[in-house]
Amino acid sequence: MQVREVMSRPVLVVAVASTVRDAAAALAAHGLSDVPVVDERDRFVGMLAEADLVPDRLDGRRGATAVGPLVRTDAPTATPDGDLLGLVHRMREADVRVVPVLDGDRVAGIVTLTDLLRVLGDAR
């Protein structure tokens, strides 16, 4: 099975120049734990996790700082035509719940643990 068969789209992305406050609001509004971050040309930069935002929100700066320094640039990625089983193994090794699916340097979708559970639920 290919990644494209289970990936979610369209995808919420956060701009690297977004404030911590805005990124936290977007994650909360969409019920997400992680979100892809893009630059001013919509190119993938890395991932931002809700856990990365909480300390910054609580340290007195009130979330006005940009998310750029909090972005994880070593996050695993996938391609639409990639092997889903291989992606599952990479997700487990990296201990991540969300993986961006890239078409070149653009975010084409994401694969979440929920997407994988749907596949398991349909495999009867």
N, C-alpha and C positions, 0 to 999 in steps of 0.2 A: 504494500500500500504506500502511496506517495503522500508527502506532507500536504500537498494542495487539496487532498480529499478530506482533510479534517480541520484545516486552518480556519480561523475566524477572520472575517472581514466584513465591512471596513474596520479599520483599526484607529483607535484613539492614539494620537501621538502628542508629545509635549515638546515645545521648542526649547532648545538649549538655553535661550535667554529668559525663559519663563521664571517667575518668582517661585519660591518654595510654597508660598501661600496658594498661588494659582494651580500649581501642580498637585498639591494636596487636595484642593477642592475638586479638581478633575478626577483624580483617583477615587475619591469618596463618592462623587456623583455617579460614576460609572461602575462602582463596586469592584474595582481592580486592585490587585496587589502590586503590580509592576506595569510599567508603560515604556514603550520605545521613545527615545529622544532623538530629535532631528535638528539639523542645523538650518540656517536661513535659506538654504536651497533644497530643503526637504530630504537631505541625505542622512542616512542612519548614523548616529554618533555612538549610542550605547543604550543601556537600560537604566531606569530609575525605579527603585523599590520604595514602597511606603515606609518600610523600616528605616530607610536612609533619610526620610523627611522628618520623622518625629523628633529626633534630637535637635535638629536645626530649628524647628518650630517652638521648642520649649526652652531655648537658651537665652531668650530675651530679645532676640532680633526681630521677633514677630513675623518671620517668614518673608521678609522683604528681599532677601538675597536671591541671586540667580541659582538655578539648579545645576548649572554647568559643572562645578567642582564635585557634585555628588553623583554624577553619572558614572556607571560601571562600564568601562570600555572593553572589558574582557569577557563580556557575556557571550554565551554560546548563541549561535544563529543557525538558521536552516534556509534551504532554498525550496521553492515550490515543488520541484521534481525530486527532492531528496527522499531517502528511505525513512519511513515513519518509525520503524523499529530501531534504526540507528539513532534517530532523534530521541526516542524514549531513553535509550542507554545514556546519551549525553546529558539529558535532563537530570537523570538520577545521579550521575557522576558529579555534576556541577551543583546539585541540590537546588535547582530552580523550578519554579512553578509556571513560568511563562517564557517562551522563546520567540523572538521576532523571526518572521519569514521574510527574507530579502530577495528582491529581484534586482540584481546589480547592487547599487547602494541605496535603493528605495525600499521602504517597508511595504510589503505586499499583503501581509497578514500576521497573525500570531497563532501559536499553538499553546494552549493552556492545559493544565491537568484536567480541567472540566471537559475540554474537547476530547481528551484521551478517554475519559470515563464514558462519554457518549459512544465512542467506538466500541468499548467493551460491552456496553448495554445493548448495542445493536447486533453484536456478534453472537447470535443464537443458533 
